[in-house]
Amino acid sequence: MSNDAAPLAQAAADPRAAQQTAAKSGRYLYAVVNAAQAGLCDGLVGVGEGSVYAISDGQVAAVVSDVPNQRIRPERRNLAAHQAVIKGLMDEVTPLPVSFGHIAEGPEAIRRILHQNQEVFTEQLRRVEGKVEMGVKVLWDVPNIFEYFVHINSRLRALRDQVFRGGREPSQADKIELGRAFDRALNEERAKHTATVTDALCPLCAEIQANEPREEREVMNLACLVRRDARAGFEAAIFEAARHFDNNYSFDYNGPWPPFNFVNGEFQLQE
């Protein structure tokens, strides 16, 4: 008998060993769905090639798989498996996605989570039912963002000329003042352009969330909750909105995604 097979044979011969092995395993959590949709996860393969199944309580169910320990490393294969399960669910329904790495101790712990959060989960599932998340990002597509703003903003240009007049080296206070003026101009333009785009997209969206820009060149980063049957119209509206912008801007949209930006509420998995 091989060394790998020995523990399995021992567990089969000794029920207590089997119970100890089961106690060391956890239930890896991918998403929450309506209990009536629990069967949609059948056939999906999760982290560690584990079979995916559902644990239900009341009107909601958790989509899980068994894992051999209480920690899953964020390796590429594990991240890919996590995303594949959620994508498989997205083909049929819109689940409440759970971020990578959440593990509960066992079925009873999962049921407690579902029971304690029943009202929140039910309301959030109703909120996202029949919808998907689409992302819209707009960037300033220019070689130098500061010089671009100096060119289009007369107040910033006048301050820049004053600070550098006569070729002198600006003081630290001058640099701070110029930087603040640039930030104000940047944020004013962001607000104006975001309003233009959201006005164009609102008729096609159930909700729009404007996320904080992640870089200086980012004009806006929108998360849009869109009805599945409205996706074609949503994409057309993006092209229509882009017509209000010149070649100094680039538009990108992506999705459909699980509604990560529209799922609220934290819950405790470990006890």
C-alpha positions as CSV (number, residue, x, y, z in Angstrom):
1,M,0.0,0.0,0.0
2,S,1.4,3.5,-0.9
3,N,2.0,6.2,1.7
4,D,-0.7,8.3,0.1
5,A,-3.4,5.6,0.4
6,A,-2.6,4.6,4.0
7,P,-4.3,7.6,5.7
8,L,-7.5,6.9,3.6
9,A,-7.5,3.3,4.5
10,Q,-7.0,4.2,8.2
11,A,-9.9,6.7,8.0
12,A,-12.2,4.1,6.5
13,A,-11.3,1.6,9.1
14,D,-11.6,4.0,12.0
15,P,-14.7,6.2,12.0
16,R,-13.1,8.5,14.6
17,A,-10.2,9.2,12.2
18,A,-12.7,10.0,9.5
19,Q,-14.5,12.5,11.8
20,Q,-11.1,14.1,12.7
21,T,-10.3,14.5,9.0
22,A,-13.6,16.0,8.3
23,A,-13.2,18.4,11.2
24,K,-10.0,19.7,9.7
25,S,-11.7,20.6,6.4
26,G,-13.6,23.8,5.8
27,R,-16.3,25.0,3.5
28,Y,-15.0,27.5,0.9
29,L,-17.6,30.1,0.1
30,Y,-18.1,31.5,-3.4
31,A,-21.4,33.2,-3.5
32,V,-25.0,33.4,-2.1
33,V,-28.0,32.7,-4.3
34,N,-31.7,32.2,-3.9
35,A,-32.4,28.8,-2.4
36,A,-34.6,28.0,-5.5
37,Q,-31.4,28.4,-7.6
38,A,-29.2,26.1,-5.6
39,G,-29.2,23.4,-8.2
40,L,-27.5,25.7,-10.7
41,C,-24.1,25.1,-9.1
42,D,-24.2,21.3,-9.8
43,G,-21.3,20.3,-12.0
44,L,-19.1,23.3,-11.2
45,V,-15.6,22.6,-10.0
46,G,-14.0,24.8,-7.4
47,V,-10.8,25.5,-5.6
48,G,-8.6,22.4,-5.4
49,E,-10.8,20.7,-8.0
50,G,-13.5,20.2,-5.3
51,S,-17.1,19.6,-6.3
52,V,-19.3,22.7,-5.8
53,Y,-22.6,22.3,-4.0
54,A,-25.1,24.4,-2.1
55,I,-26.0,24.7,1.6
56,S,-29.5,26.3,2.1
57,D,-31.2,28.0,5.0
58,G,-34.6,29.6,4.4
59,Q,-34.8,31.5,1.2
60,V,-31.0,31.7,0.5
61,A,-28.2,29.2,-0.2
62,A,-24.4,29.4,0.0
63,V,-22.4,28.0,-2.9
64,V,-19.5,26.2,-1.4
65,S,-16.9,23.4,-1.9
66,D,-14.9,21.4,0.6
67,V,-11.3,22.4,1.2
68,P,-8.7,20.5,3.2
69,N,-7.6,23.3,5.5
70,Q,-8.5,26.7,6.9
71,R,-6.3,28.7,4.5
72,I,-6.2,29.0,0.8
73,R,-3.3,30.8,-0.8
74,P,-4.1,33.5,-3.4
75,E,-2.3,31.5,-6.2
76,R,-3.3,31.9,-9.8
77,R,-5.0,28.5,-10.0
78,N,-7.0,29.2,-6.9
79,L,-8.0,32.7,-8.0
80,A,-9.0,31.3,-11.4
81,A,-11.1,28.5,-9.8
82,H,-12.9,31.0,-7.6
83,Q,-13.7,33.2,-10.6
84,A,-14.7,30.2,-12.7
85,V,-17.4,29.2,-10.2
86,I,-18.9,32.7,-10.0
87,K,-18.8,33.0,-13.8
88,G,-20.6,29.6,-14.1
89,L,-23.3,31.0,-11.9
90,M,-23.4,34.2,-13.8
91,D,-24.3,32.3,-17.0
92,E,-27.7,31.6,-15.4
93,V,-28.4,34.0,-12.5
94,T,-26.8,37.0,-10.7
95,P,-25.4,35.8,-7.4
96,L,-24.1,37.8,-4.5
97,P,-20.3,37.2,-5.0
98,V,-18.0,36.6,-2.1
99,S,-14.4,37.9,-2.3
100,F,-11.6,35.3,-2.5
101,G,-10.5,33.4,0.6
102,H,-13.5,33.1,2.8
103,I,-13.8,29.7,4.6
104,A,-16.3,28.6,7.2
105,E,-15.7,25.7,9.6
106,G,-18.5,23.5,8.3
107,P,-22.2,23.2,7.2
108,E,-23.6,24.4,10.5
109,A,-21.4,27.5,10.4
110,I,-22.6,28.2,6.9
111,R,-26.2,27.8,8.0
112,R,-25.7,30.2,10.9
113,I,-24.3,32.8,8.4
114,L,-27.3,32.4,6.2
115,H,-29.7,32.5,9.0
116,Q,-28.2,35.6,10.7
117,N,-28.0,37.5,7.3
118,Q,-31.2,36.2,5.8
119,E,-32.9,39.5,5.5
120,V,-29.9,41.3,4.1
121,F,-29.1,38.6,1.6
122,T,-32.7,38.4,0.4
123,E,-32.9,42.2,-0.1
124,Q,-29.6,42.3,-2.0
125,L,-30.6,39.4,-4.2
126,R,-33.8,41.2,-5.1
127,R,-31.7,44.3,-5.8
128,V,-29.4,42.6,-8.4
129,E,-31.9,40.1,-9.8
130,G,-31.8,40.1,-13.6
131,K,-28.9,42.5,-13.7
132,V,-25.1,42.5,-14.2
133,E,-22.3,44.9,-13.4
134,M,-20.6,46.8,-16.2
135,G,-17.5,48.9,-15.8
136,V,-16.9,52.2,-17.6
137,K,-13.5,53.9,-17.4
138,V,-12.4,57.2,-19.1
139,L,-8.8,58.4,-19.2
140,W,-7.1,61.5,-20.4
141,D,-5.1,60.2,-23.3
142,V,-2.4,62.9,-23.3
143,P,1.5,62.8,-23.0
144,N,1.6,65.1,-20.0
145,I,-1.5,65.7,-17.9
146,F,-0.2,68.8,-16.2
147,E,0.8,70.5,-19.5
148,Y,-2.6,69.6,-20.9
149,F,-4.4,71.3,-18.0
150,V,-2.2,74.4,-18.3
151,H,-3.2,74.6,-21.9
152,I,-7.0,74.3,-21.3
153,N,-7.3,76.1,-18.0
154,S,-6.5,79.9,-18.0
155,R,-6.3,80.2,-14.2
156,L,-3.8,77.4,-13.9
157,R,-1.8,78.8,-16.8
158,A,-1.6,82.2,-15.2
159,L,-0.5,80.8,-11.9
160,R,2.1,78.6,-13.6
161,D,3.5,81.7,-15.4
162,Q,3.6,83.7,-12.2
163,V,5.4,80.9,-10.3
164,F,8.0,80.4,-13.0
165,R,8.3,84.1,-14.1
166,G,11.7,85.2,-15.2
167,G,13.0,81.6,-15.1
168,R,13.3,81.6,-11.4
169,E,13.2,78.5,-9.2
170,P,9.8,78.4,-7.4
171,S,9.8,78.1,-3.6
172,Q,8.2,75.1,-1.8
173,A,5.2,77.2,-1.0
174,D,4.8,78.1,-4.7
175,K,5.0,74.5,-5.7
176,I,2.3,73.5,-3.1
177,E,0.0,76.3,-4.3
178,L,0.4,75.3,-7.9
179,G,-0.2,71.6,-7.0
180,R,-3.4,72.5,-5.2
181,A,-4.6,74.6,-8.1
182,F,-3.9,71.6,-10.5
183,D,-5.8,69.3,-8.2
184,R,-8.8,71.7,-8.1
185,A,-8.8,72.0,-11.9
186,L,-8.5,68.2,-12.2
187,N,-11.4,67.5,-9.9
188,E,-13.6,70.2,-11.5
189,E,-13.1,68.5,-14.9
190,R,-13.8,65.1,-13.5
191,A,-17.0,66.2,-12.0
192,K,-18.2,67.9,-15.2
193,H,-17.3,64.9,-17.4
194,T,-18.7,62.3,-15.0
195,A,-22.1,64.2,-15.0
196,T,-22.1,64.1,-18.8
197,V,-21.5,60.4,-19.0
198,T,-23.8,59.4,-16.1
199,D,-26.6,61.5,-17.6
200,A,-26.2,59.5,-20.9
201,L,-26.1,56.1,-19.1
202,C,-28.8,56.6,-16.4
203,P,-31.8,55.6,-18.6
204,L,-30.1,52.2,-19.2
205,C,-28.9,51.6,-15.6
206,A,-30.6,50.6,-12.4
207,E,-27.8,52.2,-10.4
208,I,-24.5,53.9,-11.1
209,Q,-21.6,54.1,-8.6
210,A,-18.7,56.5,-9.2
211,N,-15.5,55.0,-7.7
212,E,-12.5,57.0,-6.7
213,P,-9.9,57.5,-9.5
214,R,-6.9,55.2,-9.1
215,E,-4.5,57.4,-11.1
216,E,-4.0,61.0,-12.1
217,R,-5.0,60.4,-15.7
218,E,-8.3,58.7,-14.8
219,V,-11.3,60.9,-15.5
220,M,-13.9,58.5,-14.1
221,N,-14.3,54.9,-13.0
222,L,-18.0,53.9,-13.0
223,A,-19.7,50.7,-11.9
224,C,-23.1,50.3,-13.6
225,L,-25.8,47.9,-12.6
226,V,-27.5,47.1,-15.9
227,R,-30.4,44.9,-16.7
228,R,-29.3,41.9,-18.7
229,D,-31.8,42.8,-21.5
230,A,-30.5,46.3,-21.6
231,R,-26.8,45.6,-22.3
232,A,-27.0,46.4,-26.1
233,G,-28.6,49.7,-25.4
234,F,-26.1,50.4,-22.6
235,E,-23.2,49.8,-25.0
236,A,-24.8,52.1,-27.6
237,A,-25.2,54.8,-25.0
238,I,-21.5,54.7,-24.2
239,F,-20.6,55.3,-27.8
240,E,-23.1,58.2,-27.9
241,A,-21.6,59.7,-24.7
242,A,-18.1,59.4,-26.2
243,R,-19.1,61.7,-29.0
244,H,-19.0,64.6,-26.6
245,F,-15.3,64.1,-26.0
246,D,-12.4,64.8,-28.3
247,N,-9.3,62.7,-29.0
248,N,-7.7,63.6,-25.7
249,Y,-9.9,61.1,-24.0
250,S,-10.1,57.3,-24.2
251,F,-13.2,55.3,-23.3
252,D,-13.2,51.7,-22.1
253,Y,-16.1,49.5,-20.9
254,N,-15.9,46.0,-19.6
255,G,-18.2,43.2,-18.3
256,P,-20.5,41.7,-17.5
257,W,-19.2,41.1,-14.0
258,P,-20.8,39.9,-10.7
259,P,-22.2,42.9,-8.9
260,F,-19.3,43.4,-6.4
261,N,-19.8,47.1,-6.2
262,F,-23.5,46.8,-5.4
263,V,-23.2,44.1,-2.7
264,N,-23.1,45.6,0.8
265,G,-22.9,44.0,4.3
266,E,-20.2,42.2,6.0
267,F,-20.6,38.9,7.8
268,Q,-18.4,36.8,10.1
269,L,-17.4,33.4,8.7
270,Q,-15.2,32.1,11.5
271,E,-16.4,31.6,15.0
